[in-house]
Amino acid sequence: MNLTKIVGYVLFVVALAMAYYLYSSIASTIEFTENIKKTEKQITEKLAVIREAEKAFLEQYGRYTSNWDSLINFIENGRVPIVQRREEIKPAAYGVDCVKVYIDTLGFMSARDKIFKKTFSVNAPANGEFVEFHVKVGDFVVKGKKAYTFKRNSSDKPEDVSFLDKGTVSSLANLKRGDKITQGQNLITFWDYQLNPNVDIKNLHIVPGSGKTFDIYTGKIDRNGLKVWVIEVKDPAPINPDRKETNEAKNRRPLGFGSRTDVTTSGNWE
């Protein structure tokens, strides 16, 4: 074997080694990036649950909590009132409508449902006469599906009202054909999950990826002489090397929501 062939074989082996090294490096980078995306998605899902739980806790007790056991117990065992807002519109003088707002407490629901589910209402767009529902309790509906039919006047052509969101029908007003309905009256209530229902509540305080505990701060600040509650929750040890506490760009700081100095619960992943 002459020198030329030997050199050729050596260069071929070196080329294969370099190709493998480059492929391995690229594959590792892609895998690392995908792992960061997957982990950060899990982190933001937990942060979203923590935020909604804290907001519900504030409504119920008038304060936030920095105690994870209290928050987790509230999610798993707490009960909150079901409140319905309804409007009554009546004509007033000079063609101006008078709007009265009523807040009714209809009962109680689990804190978990309050946190994870979003409730929607389909209300009457005008005074009129009810014709029929096109759904029943338990149906899953999508945007654009017909909800019910009504007439503005007995002699008018029937009008269909459609859903503007998707979800599961939970209740229908007790109406029969020919019953009078008023503008703003709630006719259908339905719900859908606004958060991932599979989030591990018992380990809600544990940050995916690092296994550390979320940093949480709650306290009061002065706003024009009024003491108001603030909250801040964040990842103490981001796995993403680009997320630094000192980063000037808010959305490149450690994942979190809220502020110690401002009345907000906005998250920097949104």
WOCOR-V696362 format. One record per run of one state. SS is the DSSP state (H for helix, E for strand, C for the rest). FROM is the first residue (numbers start at 1). TO is the last residue. If there is no record, write none. Layout:
BEGIN
ss = {SS | SS}
from = {FROM | FROM}
to = {TO | TO}
END
This chain:
BEGIN
ss = {C | H | C | H | C | E | C | H | C | E | H | E | C | E | C | E | C | E | C | E | C | E | C | E | C | E | C | E | C | E | C | E | C | E | C | H | C | E | C | E | C}
from = {1 | 3 | 62 | 68 | 78 | 79 | 92 | 93 | 96 | 97 | 111 | 117 | 124 | 128 | 134 | 140 | 142 | 146 | 152 | 159 | 163 | 167 | 173 | 180 | 182 | 186 | 194 | 206 | 207 | 213 | 214 | 215 | 224 | 226 | 235 | 250 | 253 | 256 | 259 | 267 | 268}
to = {2 | 61 | 67 | 77 | 78 | 91 | 92 | 95 | 96 | 110 | 116 | 123 | 127 | 133 | 139 | 141 | 145 | 151 | 158 | 162 | 166 | 172 | 179 | 181 | 185 | 193 | 205 | 206 | 212 | 213 | 214 | 223 | 225 | 234 | 249 | 252 | 255 | 258 | 266 | 267 | 270}
END
